[in-house]
Each structure stands twice: as structure tokens, then as C-alpha cells.
Amino acid sequence: MVPPTNPSGEQEEDGFKEHAILLRSKRQEILASNIANVDTPHYQAKDLDFRTSLRNAVNNQRSEGTDPSDLRKTAAGHLSQLPQPSGSIFNSTVALVYRVPLQTSLDSNTVDMDVERGQIADNAIRYQLALQAYEDEYKEFRQASMTGGTR
């Protein structure tokens, strides 16, 4: 998903990469939970609608006027409102969906291990790509600040 575009046609980052990383992490937790419940009767496999969740996270951040990259914790109790994978603000942006099974088991469990393994692998790759993009941007910023912007 590409960052949203503002009226002048420029892309707005607005914590896009940070939210993408947090959402990929949250999705991995959800997929792992599905696998952990493969033998639980009547368990319904869940997934995270990434596109909708990312849009919600970016829109919520804009409406609140906060940027997760602007704030850093110096103690565990500080800034408890920052979006975290298990925080209440973060959870309000997550769009959970129930996966439609190809075939339901006799105990009404909808977890398909082949689907879950594939989704976990895909999500892990996308998580690594998002993390690499964030790291590359940080290195570029750090290099520019060390050289003082001179050539």
C-alpha cells in the first residue's frame, strides 16, 4: 500500500512506516493465535484487514495530531498513549475479519494450517520489507545529519 497523497500530489508519510510495522507485528500475533487454536472446537480463524487497519491508523493519528516518531519514552510509565501492538488505541484501529474457510472441520474449527503457514510466511516477508524501508530512511537521515547537509 502506498502512503496517502495530499492535495498537492505529494505523499504524506505521517507515521506510515511505523504503523505498517506495528500492524504487521499484530497480524503475525493473530495468525499465530489461529495456529495455536487449530485443535480448539468451534474456533473461527481470524485475520487482520491490513489495508483498512493502516488507513484507520494513519487517519486516527492525523485527527489526534500525534506522530509516533516524535515521541520517545524515557520511563515505562511515560507516554502510555503511544500506539502499541497490545494497546487500546492501537486495537481501535485494527480491522479484524473472520476468514471464510474452504472447508470446515467436523468440530466447526475453521483454521486451515496450509493457509495459515502461507499467510505467516507472506506477512513475515512484508514485515521485513517494512522494517528495511524504515531502517534505510533512518540511515539516510543519520548520514545527512552527520555531514551537516553539505556535499
Buried (B, 14 or more C-beta within 10 A) or exposed (E): EEBBEEEEEEEEBBBBBBBBBBBBBBBBEBBEBBBEBBEEEEBBBBBBBBEBBBBBBBEBBBEEEBEBEEEEEEEEEEEEEBBBBEEEBBEEBBBBEEBEBEEBBEEEBBBBEEBBEEBBEEBBEBBEEBBEBBEEEEEEEEEEEEEEEEE
